[in-house]
Amino acid sequence: MSRRTFIASFLALQAAVVLSGCGFQLRGAQPLPFDSLYVGADLTTPFGAALRQQIAAGADTRVVADAGEADARLEILRNNRSRDILSLTGAGRVREYQLTQTVVFRVIDRGGNELLPPSSVTVRREYNFDDDQIIAREQEEALLIRDMEEDIVQQMLRRMAAIRS
């Protein structure tokens, strides 16, 4: 074994020891404190589908189609998306946009008690805009929207996992 390989191996081993010693671990699935959940979002939209998929993949909580069968109901009170101009060129053309999506939701138990009062999750993404590359920018915007929705779903699940029933 060459000296360079030995040093690289030794440094990698030290990095692994440091990371394991500090308690670092990847975020896993969020276990929810109820057995069944009714999701008050259109499950045919990308946002609703991502929400359902993450809940189903997360733990023992199952998504039910009838609110009466559920231990809890997730109600989406508001889901707004906007695109704002961040900067302009000297000629007055748009140079940058900012996408913002805000979801307000709450969780109610079977008896109508709020387990989680109305909570807001807001995410933002910026991107450069070029009139010469319209199709590429539309695709980039679609990817950013999908990324924003996945981020919102993860934040919602973390907040719901913190509920104590």
N, C-alpha and C positions, 0 to 999 in steps of 0.2 A: 504494500500500500504506500503510495507516495505521500510525501509530507503535506502537499496541497489537499489531497483527498481526506487525510486524517484531520486536518484543521477544519475543513468544511463540515465533516461529520461531527466533530466535537462541537462546533458552533451551533449546528442544527439541534443537537441533543440538548445543549444548554437552553436554547430558545424554547424547546418543548417543555423542559422542566420548569422554566419561568412561567410560561403560559398556564401550565397545569397547576402550579402552585398559587396563582393569583385568583383561582376560581373561575377562570374564563371557560365558558361553554357556549355553544351555538344555541340560538333560540329555537326551542322545539315547539311542538304543538301546545296550544293553550287549553288545559282542561277547564271546562265550564262547570259551574256548580249546579246544573240541572240536567235531568235525564233527557228531556225533550224540549224542543224550542220551535215556536212558530215564527217564521221570518216574514215580516210585513214589508217585503220588497218584491218587486217583479223579478221572479227567478229566471225569466227569459232574457233579461238584460245582462250584459257582461258583468256589471256590478253585483247584481243579485246572484248570478251563477258563481262568481268568485266567493261571495259571502257563504253561500250554501256549501260549496266545495271545501272551504277552509274549516267550517264548523264540522262537517262530516269527517274530514281527515284528522281533525284535532284530537278528539277523544271519544268518549262513550255517548256524547250528546247526539241525538238524532233530530233531524229537521222533519217536522210533521206538517201536513197540508191543512189540517183543521186546527184553528186556534183553541177550540174547546178541549182538544186532546193534549195540549202542551202544558208543561209545568211552568213555562214562561213564554212571553211574547216579546219579540224584538220589533219595535215600531220605528220606522224611518219617518221622522217628522218633516225633514227637509233635506233635499239633495240638490245643491246649486253648483253650477260650473260657470266660470267666466273666463274671458280672455281679454287682457288689458294690454295696452301699448306701454312698453317700458322706455323705449328710446326711439328717436327719429334720426334720419340722416340729415345732412345739410340741405338736401333737396326736398325735405319734408316727407320722405318715404319711411315706412316702418322698418326699423332695424332689429328690434327685439320685442317679443311678447312675453307676458307672464300668464300662465294658466293657473287658476285657483279653483279648487273644489272643496266645498264645505258640506258635511253631512251632519245633521242633528238627529239623534236617536235616543230612545229610552227603552228600558226593559221593565216589563210589568209581570207580576206573578199571576197565578190562576185566580186569586181572590181580588185582583185589581189593584194591589199594592205596588208602588214603585220600588223595584229592586235597585234600579239605576235611574236617577232623575235625568231629564233632558241634558244630553252631553253633546258637545260639538267637537268635530275633528276637521281641521283645515289643513290642506297640503297645497304647496305651491311649486311650480316648476317654471323655469325660464328657458327660452330658446331663441336663437338668432333666426331672422327671417330674410330671405333673399328672393326678390321678384323673379329672378332668372331660374330658380329651382322650386317652383310652386309644388310640384308633385312630391318631391322629396320632403319638403317642409310639412305637407299634409300628412305624410306617413310618419314623420317624426312626431308631429302633434298627437296622432293616434296612439303611438307607442308611449308617449308621455302620459296621456290620459289613462291608459291601461295600467301603467306603473303607479300613478296616483291612486287609482281605485284599489289596487292591491295593497298599497301602503295604508289607506284608510281602513280596509278590512282588517289588517293586522292590528292597527291601533284599537279598533272597536273590540276585537277579540281579547286583547290584553285588558281592556277596561271591564269587559264582561267577566273575565276570569277572576278579577279582583272582588267580585260581588260575594258577600257572605250571606248565605241563606239561612 
